[in-house]
Amino acid sequence: MPEVENAQNVIALLKSLRAVRQFRPDPVPQEVVDAVLDVARWSGSASNQQSWEFVVIHNQETLRALAALEGFAAHLAGAALGIVVVMAGDQGQVEQETFDEGRVSERMMLAAAAYGVGSSIGWFKGRGRAAVKQMLGIPRTEILRFAQDDTPESAAFDAHIVLVELYCSLTR
């Protein structure tokens, strides 16, 4: 059983989580980016499907273009990094994927917060959904959301689920 003090620290972190939409220019160590992606990779999902992939965007021009799309992503313009969560888009698993998408997104926010890094979740809607898919090369059948943190760069952490700048077709 965890120590009471440790449990209280975890509860305090959970209670303190806030969406941050204005970011500092300070660089964040690569170890923090890797930790956020590792938490995402280890996040649980319905039937352990983990039907997600992540596109890490740190190109400022791309972030500003994404911020201009229809949806709730305007704060991407000021972020040093965005992570697009790409879901499998299985029509028979819509409820599970929706739940899993929220679960992995918030876990990434919590991991960032554990290091003192602010983050937020946003999404694209209407024409923005098609535009972001075209911009990043995401197939039309995939669904997506994004998370972001104020991290300047990220490496391809896990070649099976983490892609940098553009989506490419992967074997599931």
C-alpha positions as CSV (number, residue, x, y, z in Angstrom):
1,M,0.0,0.0,0.0
2,P,1.4,3.4,-0.9
3,E,2.5,5.8,1.8
4,V,-0.2,8.3,2.9
5,E,2.1,11.2,2.1
6,N,2.7,9.9,-1.5
7,A,-1.1,9.3,-1.9
8,Q,-1.8,12.9,-0.7
9,N,0.8,14.2,-3.3
10,V,-0.9,12.3,-6.1
11,I,-4.4,13.5,-5.0
12,A,-3.0,17.1,-4.9
13,L,-1.7,16.7,-8.5
14,L,-5.1,15.4,-9.7
15,K,-7.0,18.2,-8.0
16,S,-4.6,20.9,-9.3
17,L,-4.8,20.0,-13.0
18,R,-5.9,23.0,-15.1
19,A,-6.0,23.5,-18.9
20,V,-3.4,26.1,-19.9
21,R,-3.9,28.0,-23.1
22,Q,-1.1,30.5,-22.9
23,F,2.4,29.1,-22.8
24,R,5.8,30.2,-21.6
25,P,8.7,30.2,-24.1
26,D,10.9,28.1,-21.8
27,P,12.2,24.9,-23.3
28,V,11.2,21.7,-21.6
29,P,13.7,18.9,-21.3
30,Q,13.4,16.0,-23.7
31,E,12.9,13.6,-20.7
32,V,9.6,15.4,-20.0
33,V,8.4,14.9,-23.6
34,D,9.5,11.3,-23.4
35,A,7.7,10.8,-20.1
36,V,4.4,12.2,-21.5
37,L,4.6,9.9,-24.5
38,D,5.5,7.0,-22.3
39,V,2.4,7.6,-20.1
40,A,0.3,7.8,-23.2
41,R,1.7,4.5,-24.5
42,W,1.0,2.8,-21.2
43,S,-2.5,4.3,-20.8
44,G,-5.3,1.7,-20.5
45,S,-8.1,1.4,-23.0
46,A,-11.3,-0.6,-23.6
47,S,-10.3,-4.2,-24.2
48,N,-6.7,-3.1,-24.2
49,Q,-7.1,-2.0,-27.8
50,Q,-5.0,1.2,-27.5
51,S,-6.3,2.2,-30.9
52,W,-4.4,5.5,-31.0
53,E,-1.3,6.9,-32.6
54,F,0.3,10.3,-31.9
55,V,1.6,12.9,-34.4
56,V,4.0,15.2,-32.6
57,I,4.0,18.7,-34.2
58,H,6.7,21.2,-33.3
59,N,6.9,23.1,-36.6
60,Q,5.6,26.6,-35.6
61,E,4.1,27.2,-39.1
62,T,2.1,24.0,-38.9
63,L,1.0,24.8,-35.3
64,R,-0.3,28.2,-36.5
65,A,-2.1,26.6,-39.5
66,L,-3.7,24.1,-37.2
67,A,-4.8,26.8,-34.8
68,A,-6.6,28.6,-37.7
69,L,-8.8,25.6,-38.5
70,E,-12.4,25.3,-37.5
71,G,-12.7,23.9,-34.0
72,F,-11.3,24.7,-30.6
73,A,-7.5,24.8,-31.2
74,A,-6.7,28.5,-31.4
75,H,-4.3,28.2,-28.5
76,L,-2.0,25.9,-30.6
77,A,-0.7,29.1,-32.2
78,G,1.2,29.9,-29.1
79,A,2.3,26.4,-28.2
80,A,5.8,25.1,-28.9
81,L,4.5,21.6,-29.4
82,G,1.2,19.9,-30.3
83,I,0.4,16.2,-30.1
84,V,-2.4,15.1,-32.4
85,V,-4.2,12.0,-31.1
86,V,-5.3,9.9,-34.0
87,M,-7.8,7.2,-33.2
88,A,-8.5,4.1,-35.4
89,G,-12.0,5.3,-36.3
90,D,-13.6,1.8,-36.0
91,Q,-17.3,2.5,-36.5
92,G,-18.2,-0.5,-34.3
93,Q,-16.1,1.0,-31.4
94,V,-17.2,4.6,-31.4
95,E,-18.1,4.7,-27.7
96,Q,-15.0,2.9,-26.6
97,E,-12.7,5.0,-28.7
98,T,-14.3,8.2,-27.5
99,F,-13.8,7.1,-23.9
100,D,-10.2,6.0,-24.6
101,E,-9.4,9.2,-26.4
102,G,-10.4,11.3,-23.4
103,R,-8.6,9.0,-21.0
104,V,-5.2,9.1,-22.9
105,S,-5.5,12.9,-23.4
106,E,-6.0,13.6,-19.8
107,R,-3.3,11.2,-18.8
108,M,-0.9,13.1,-21.0
109,M,-2.0,16.4,-19.3
110,L,-1.4,14.8,-15.9
111,A,2.1,13.6,-16.9
112,A,3.0,17.1,-18.2
113,A,1.6,18.6,-15.0
114,A,3.7,16.3,-12.9
115,Y,6.8,18.0,-14.4
116,G,5.2,21.5,-14.1
117,V,4.4,21.8,-17.8
118,G,1.1,23.4,-18.7
119,S,-1.0,21.7,-21.4
120,S,-4.5,21.7,-22.9
121,I,-6.8,19.5,-25.0
122,G,-8.6,20.8,-28.0
123,W,-10.4,19.5,-31.1
124,F,-11.2,20.2,-34.6
125,K,-14.8,20.3,-36.0
126,G,-16.6,20.7,-39.3
127,R,-14.2,21.5,-42.1
128,G,-11.3,21.7,-39.7
129,R,-11.4,17.9,-39.3
130,A,-10.9,17.3,-43.1
131,A,-8.3,20.1,-43.3
132,V,-6.1,18.7,-40.5
133,K,-6.3,15.2,-42.0
134,Q,-5.1,16.6,-45.3
135,M,-2.5,18.8,-43.7
136,L,-1.0,15.9,-41.8
137,G,-1.6,13.1,-44.2
138,I,-4.1,11.3,-42.0
139,P,-6.4,8.9,-43.8
140,R,-10.1,10.0,-44.0
141,T,-11.1,7.0,-41.9
142,E,-9.1,8.0,-38.9
143,I,-10.6,10.3,-36.2
144,L,-8.5,12.7,-34.2
145,R,-8.1,15.2,-31.4
146,F,-5.0,16.9,-30.1
147,A,-3.3,17.5,-26.8
148,Q,-0.5,20.0,-26.5
149,D,2.2,21.1,-24.2
150,D,4.7,23.9,-24.1
151,T,7.6,21.6,-25.2
152,P,9.9,22.7,-28.0
153,E,10.7,19.4,-29.6
154,S,10.1,15.7,-29.5
155,A,11.8,12.7,-30.9
156,A,10.0,9.7,-32.4
157,F,9.6,8.0,-29.0
158,D,8.0,4.7,-30.2
159,A,8.0,4.2,-34.0
160,H,4.8,2.2,-33.8
161,I,2.7,4.9,-32.3
162,V,4.6,8.2,-32.3
163,L,5.1,10.0,-35.6
164,V,6.8,13.4,-36.0
165,E,5.2,16.2,-38.1
166,L,3.3,14.0,-40.6
167,Y,1.1,10.9,-40.3
168,C,2.2,7.8,-42.2
169,S,0.3,4.5,-42.6
170,L,1.3,2.1,-39.9
171,T,0.5,-1.6,-39.4
172,R,-1.7,-1.9,-36.4
